[in-house]
Amino acid sequence: MQQHLGRLEGVARVDVSLAEGKVAIVAKEDTRLDPAQVFKATYDSGVSVVEMTMEATGSFDHDSKSVLFRTAGTQTYPVIESDLLKPFGEIHPDERFFVRARLFKKVGRQQPKTLGAVRLELIEIRKQP
């Protein structure tokens, strides 16, 4: 499964733990990564996804409704607001950050076949020099 997912466009590295049922995805910088394709490829390989995380470098932006994380060009992800952003104060779009975020976590007995709407649940943020 690791090699299969690693061939997807935009994936730099894939860490798979079948024992824990987790897939961690590291996106290539300045490329487009489609989490829905990653989720589908995992499901199609016969593995149920328990948790899916993403590591990427990018910038934060705001639209009229929410905070967005921009990884490359026009690819943006809505962010579930949390206290992790507060220490950075007013964030400017030209500031770069490393982010580790959860894209999916299985709840209960659900067995979803598609990822659905992606919203990043921030786990770690580091300001890049």
N, C-alpha and C positions, 0 to 999 in steps of 0.2 A: 504494500500500500504506500509506503514512504516514497518509493521511486515513482509510482504512478502519480501521486500528488505533486511531487517535485517537478514533473514535466509540465504542469499547468503554467500558463503564461502569468508572469508577475510574481512567482514564488521563488524566493532565494533559498529557503531551507524549510524542511518539514521534520518535526520531531513527533514520533508516534509512540504511544504507550498503549498497546493493546490490553495489557493487564488492567490499566486504569480506565481505558476507554477514552483517552484524550488525544487530540491532535493539536499541536502548536504550530502556527504558520508564521514565518518571517518573510515579509514582503520585500522585494527588491526596491531600492530607492528609485524614485522617478519612473515607476512603471505602474500599470493598471492591474490590480488584482481583484478578481470577482469572487467574493466569499461564497456566493450562491453556487458557483461552479465547483469550488472546493468542497462544499457541503455535499453537493450532488455526487461528485466523484467518490467521496468517502462512502456515502450510502450505497452507491452502485457497486462498490467493491465488496459489499456484504457486511460492512461494519456499521454498527449504530453509533452515532456521535453522542457522547456524553457532555463534552465541553469543547469549545473551539475558541482559541485565542489568536491574536494577531500582534506582531511587533512591527513597528514602522516608524520612520522619521517623517515629520511634516510640520504643518502649522495649524493653529486654531483660528477660526473665523466665526462670525456670528451672522445669522440671517434674522429675519423679523421674529422668528419663533424660538430658535435654539442655538446652541453652540455646535459648531461643525469642526471636524478634523479633516484637513486636506493632505492627502499623501502624495499625490502627483497630478500636476495639471488640473484637470477638472474633476478628479475623483475625490468626493467628500463623503464623510460618514457623520450622521447625527450622533451627538454625544449625550449620554445620560448624565445630567449634571450631578456633580458630586463635590465633596470638600477637597478633593485632590487638586483642583484648579485654584483654590483660594490663595495658597501661598505665593502664587505668581502674580497676583494683583491684576491690573489691567493688561491683558495680553494683546500684543499688536500682531497683525497678520504676517509681518516679515520675520518674526521670531520663530526659530526652529526648535522642535521638541522630539525626543524619543518617547514613544508611547507603547505600553503593553496594555492591551485591552481584550476583554471577553466579548466575543461575537455571539456566542450561543452557550447555554447551559441547560441540560435536560432537567425538566421538572416532572416529578411523578413518573407515571408509566407511559407518557407520550412517546410515540415513535414517528416523529415528523420525517417526511420524505423530502421536504424543501426547507430552506433556511428561513424564508419569510423576510419581513422588514429588518434590516440591519441597523442596530443602534449600539454604539460602542459603550461598554461598561468599563471605565478606566480602572486599571489595576496599579499601574506605575507610570509616572511622568518624570522625565528629566529634561531640563533645558539644555540645548546643545550650544556649544561655544560659537 
